[in-house]
Amino acid sequence: MSNESNSYKLTYFPIKALAEPIRFLLKYGEIEFEDFRLDVAQWPNVKDKMPFGQVPVLEMDGKMVHQSVAISRYLAKLTNLTGNNDLENLEIDAIVDTITDFRSKIAVFNTEKDDTRKEVLKDNLTKETIPYYLTRFDSITAANDGYLAIGRLTWADLYFVSLLDYCNGVLKKDIIAEYSNLVKLREKVLAIPSIKQWLLERPDSEY
Ligand SMILES: N[C@@H](CCC(=O)N[C@@H](CS)C(=O)NCC(=O)O)C(=O)O
């Protein structure tokens, strides 16, 4: 029996951020879905209806699931973007979790309200965190035939490229511009026909 559902509804704010990996994977699999974008004013009424009071939430035939990485992993299975065995999946999961760590550090900067603390966080990101992670992601990509894990396209690549819009939007620059293997990886992912089409049709947002 197929695991695939008949209807998919994704609820998130009108931004890319944590929902974009899910949108990329749905598009990659050419799975139709309702891309429901909440108005911030609607949020207080919706929050209580969400499994853990947060979004993104994916409804599959009415069943709500939360946690963007878990959802992405599930969709990766549906779309054949996982590894062929547990060891390959471990390699993919480890890189995905590392991308999440990296993205979370950028989120801390994004949500900081105090100007002085924000400046310190930005300095730290620019001088240490970003080069630290991106140098490693870049050499991993070079060592994996141009992909982030197991030498072929997996959901880790879609996960990384889809979250770049968030990172770049928050930092107001293309953070991977000097990392040639990552630039090539992004080109490959964005050239996948259904993803390319998604980029043309998706609503504009800051990140
Ligand atoms: N670990 C969760 C984090 C979800 C999360 O932080 N969602 C935020 C938006 S990016 C949210 O719902 N914020 C509103 C709130 O907490 O009230 C995931 O990856 O899905």
The ligand as a MOL file (V3000), in Angstrom:
LIG
                    3D

  0  0  0     0  0            999 V3000
M  V30 BEGIN CTAB
M  V30 COUNTS 20 19 0 0 0
M  V30 BEGIN ATOM
M  V30 1 N 11.4840 22.8380 15.2260 0
M  V30 2 C 10.3070 23.4100 14.6150 0
M  V30 3 C 10.3620 24.9180 14.8360 0
M  V30 4 C 9.0740 25.5820 14.4000 0
M  V30 5 C 9.1010 27.0800 14.6650 0
M  V30 6 O 10.0120 27.6220 15.3260 0
M  V30 7 N 8.0770 27.7580 14.1230 0
M  V30 8 C 7.9280 29.1910 14.3220 0
M  V30 9 C 7.9820 29.9200 12.9840 0
M  V30 10 S 9.5210 29.6870 12.1690 0
M  V30 11 C 6.5630 29.4860 14.9250 0
M  V30 12 O 5.6140 28.7420 14.7290 0
M  V30 13 N 6.4710 30.6220 15.6230 0
M  V30 14 C 5.2480 31.1020 16.1880 0
M  V30 15 C 5.0640 30.7470 17.6310 0
M  V30 16 O 5.8970 30.0220 18.2210 0
M  V30 17 O 4.0740 31.2210 18.1990 0
M  V30 18 C 10.2900 23.0540 13.1180 0
M  V30 19 O 11.3780 22.8590 12.5470 0
M  V30 20 O 9.2130 22.9160 12.5390 0
M  V30 END ATOM
M  V30 BEGIN BOND
M  V30 1 1 1 2
M  V30 2 1 2 3
M  V30 3 1 2 18
M  V30 4 1 3 4
M  V30 5 1 4 5
M  V30 6 2 5 6
M  V30 7 1 5 7
M  V30 8 1 7 8
M  V30 9 1 8 9
M  V30 10 1 8 11
M  V30 11 1 9 10
M  V30 12 2 11 12
M  V30 13 1 11 13
M  V30 14 1 13 14
M  V30 15 1 14 15
M  V30 16 2 15 16
M  V30 17 1 15 17
M  V30 18 2 18 19
M  V30 19 1 18 20
M  V30 END BOND
M  V30 END CTAB
M  END
